[in-house]
Amino acid sequence: MKIQSHTKQQDDIIYYLYQFRYLIINQLIKLFGHSDKKWLQQLLNDLVKKRFIASIEDEEVSRGYVY
């Protein structure tokens, strides 16, 4: 069985999700101190693709995805 690799920033995302349970992109941007949503979206999409995390589209919570 081959273990899929991920970056230090993706490790931090996983840690924050365990700590806070659910987060939206704006909250993650504040935690990382970045202003670039595309950079964070690429990291999140990679984690979803590798099945480390799941995304939920819930209009009641936010207009975007909840991770």
C-alpha positions as CSV (number, residue, x, y, z in Angstrom):
1,M,0.0,0.0,0.0
2,K,1.4,3.3,-1.1
3,I,0.9,6.3,1.2
4,Q,-0.1,9.5,-0.5
5,S,2.0,12.6,0.1
6,H,0.8,16.0,1.1
7,T,2.5,19.3,2.1
8,K,3.1,21.0,5.4
9,Q,0.3,23.5,4.7
10,Q,-2.1,20.6,4.0
11,D,-1.0,19.0,7.4
12,D,-2.0,22.4,9.0
13,I,-5.4,22.3,7.2
14,I,-6.0,18.8,8.6
15,Y,-5.0,19.9,12.1
16,Y,-7.3,22.9,12.0
17,L,-10.2,20.7,10.8
18,Y,-9.7,18.3,13.7
19,Q,-9.4,21.3,16.1
20,F,-12.4,23.3,14.9
21,R,-14.5,20.4,13.2
22,Y,-15.9,22.5,10.3
23,L,-14.3,25.4,8.5
24,I,-15.1,27.5,5.5
25,I,-12.5,29.0,3.2
26,N,-12.6,32.5,4.7
27,Q,-11.9,31.1,8.1
28,L,-8.9,29.1,6.8
29,I,-7.6,32.2,5.0
30,K,-7.6,34.1,8.3
31,L,-5.9,31.2,10.1
32,F,-3.1,31.1,7.4
33,G,-2.8,34.8,7.1
34,H,-3.1,34.6,3.3
35,S,-5.2,36.7,0.9
36,D,-5.0,34.3,-2.0
37,K,-8.1,32.1,-2.1
38,K,-7.0,30.2,-5.2
39,W,-3.8,29.0,-3.4
40,L,-5.9,27.6,-0.6
41,Q,-8.6,26.2,-2.9
42,Q,-5.9,24.2,-4.7
43,L,-4.7,22.7,-1.4
44,L,-8.2,21.9,-0.4
45,N,-9.1,20.3,-3.7
46,D,-6.0,18.2,-3.6
47,L,-6.9,16.9,-0.1
48,V,-10.5,16.2,-1.2
49,K,-9.2,14.4,-4.3
50,K,-6.8,12.3,-2.1
51,R,-9.8,11.6,0.3
52,F,-8.1,13.1,3.3
53,I,-11.0,15.4,3.9
54,A,-14.6,15.8,2.5
55,S,-16.4,18.9,1.3
56,I,-20.0,19.7,2.0
57,E,-22.1,22.2,-0.1
58,D,-24.5,23.7,2.4
59,E,-26.3,26.9,1.5
60,E,-27.6,27.3,5.1
61,V,-24.1,27.6,6.5
62,S,-22.4,29.5,3.7
63,R,-22.5,30.1,0.0
64,G,-19.4,28.0,-0.6
65,Y,-18.2,24.6,0.7
66,V,-17.7,23.5,4.2
67,Y,-14.7,21.3,4.9
